[in-house]
């Protein structure tokens, strides 16, 4: 990786624009994370770019490797660290970037054997930070030759990381919204199917619901699919 010249600022602006456009797209989270690391690696020319996200569902919370453009088996394996562990833990805990000239000589860097195999030397880790100062993950960039990351480089990578954080949050909110909408639609369908069964089979509400549950288990279909079948049957009878 070389020092950033003014003419290459445009590349970073394009990277931020690409990620910004993803905010309003229908990309799934996995696709978005892949886009972020691919764009960042292309712009910076680093050997490996990786993205880690905090998993708050774990107890205690962990930070997990979620995306990389690397194809080396040693790197793409499932990896996770505690929030106070390693380079990513330091970046998360301190909410600020960290640069390392030689990862093999740095006590915070935990995966020295992997770095030797892949020929990784220098790195920078920047937090994925939202406007409320909440850190949701870390963006790491590694070089295969010794490199001093300049303040300008770190600032530009920070801008990319912050835009990525917004895109990730937006995508997660969109997914949650879709799930909620699907749950509401399913509930409405089940209620309509229950009403039909109550009339047809002279069941009470609880009995109709149990009938739907049993059909769901016996047929290995979702409650929504069974409810839709009942509604379709009713429509066919009315024709």
Residue pairs with C-beta under 8 A, 6 or more apart in sequence:
1 44
1 45
1 46
1 141
1 143
1 145
1 147
2 45
3 150
3 153
4 12
4 150
4 152
4 153
4 156
8 43
9 156
11 43
12 43
12 156
12 159
12 160
14 43
15 39
15 40
15 42
15 43
15 160
16 159
16 160
16 163
18 35
18 39
19 35
19 36
19 39
19 160
19 163
19 164
19 167
20 163
20 167
22 32
22 35
22 167
22 171
23 166
23 167
23 170
23 171
27 35
27 171
28 171
28 175
29 168
29 171
29 172
29 175
30 66
30 67
32 167
32 168
32 171
33 51
33 53
33 66
33 67
33 168
34 67
34 69
36 51
36 67
36 139
36 160
36 164
36 167
36 168
37 49
37 50
37 51
37 67
37 68
37 69
37 139
38 49
38 69
39 160
40 46
40 49
40 139
40 141
40 157
40 160
41 48
41 49
41 69
41 141
43 160
44 141
44 153
44 157
46 141
46 142
46 143
47 70
47 118
47 119
47 120
47 142
47 143
47 144
48 68
48 69
48 70
48 75
48 118
48 120
48 140
48 141
48 142
49 68
49 69
49 70
49 139
49 140
49 141
49 142
50 65
50 67
50 68
50 70
50 75
50 139
50 140
50 142
51 65
51 66
51 67
51 68
51 128
51 137
51 138
51 139
51 140
51 164
52 63
52 64
52 65
52 66
52 81
52 88
52 137
52 138
52 139
52 140
53 63
53 64
53 66
53 128
53 136
53 137
53 168
54 61
54 62
54 63
54 83
54 92
54 135
54 136
54 137
55 61
55 62
55 63
55 64
55 80
58 80
60 82
60 83
61 83
62 80
62 81
62 82
62 83
63 80
63 81
63 82
63 83
63 88
63 89
63 92
63 137
63 138
64 78
64 79
64 80
65 78
65 79
65 80
66 137
68 75
68 76
70 76
70 118
72 117
72 118
74 114
74 117
74 118
75 114
75 118
79 111
81 88
81 89
81 110
82 89
83 89
83 92
83 93
84 93
85 110
86 108
86 109
86 110
86 111
87 98
87 100
87 106
87 108
87 109
87 110
87 123
87 125
87 138
87 140
88 125
88 138
88 140
90 98
90 108
90 125
91 97
91 98
91 125
91 126
91 127
91 135
91 138
92 127
92 135
92 137
92 138
95 127
95 129
95 133
95 135
96 127
97 124
97 125
97 126
97 127
97 154
97 157
97 158
98 108
98 124
98 125
99 122
99 123
99 124
99 148
99 149
99 154
100 106
100 108
100 109
100 122
100 123
100 124
101 121
101 122
101 146
101 147
101 148
102 121
102 122
102 146
103 109
103 112
103 115
103 120
103 121
103 122
103 123
103 142
104 112
104 115
104 116
104 121
109 115
109 123
114 120
115 121
115 142
119 144
120 142
120 143
120 144
121 142
121 143
121 144
121 145
121 146
121 147
122 142
122 143
122 145
122 146
122 147
122 148
122 149
123 140
123 141
123 142
123 143
124 140
124 141
124 149
124 153
124 154
124 157
125 138
125 139
125 140
125 141
126 138
126 139
126 154
126 157
126 158
126 161
127 135
127 137
127 138
127 139
127 158
127 161
128 135
128 136
128 137
128 138
128 139
128 161
128 162
128 164
128 165
128 168
129 135
129 136
129 161
129 162
129 165
130 136
130 162
130 165
130 166
130 169
131 166
136 165
136 168
136 169
137 165
137 168
139 157
139 160
139 161
139 164
141 157
185 224
186 222
186 223
186 224
186 227
189 224
189 227
189 228
189 231
190 209
190 212
190 223
190 224
190 227
192 227
192 231
193 208
193 212
193 226
193 227
193 228
193 230
193 231
194 205
194 208
194 209
194 212
195 208
196 230
196 231
196 234
197 203
197 208
197 211
197 212
197 230
198 204
198 205
198 207
198 208
201 207
201 208
201 211
203 211
212 223
212 226
212 227
212 230
213 223
215 221
215 226
216 222
216 223
216 225
216 226
219 226
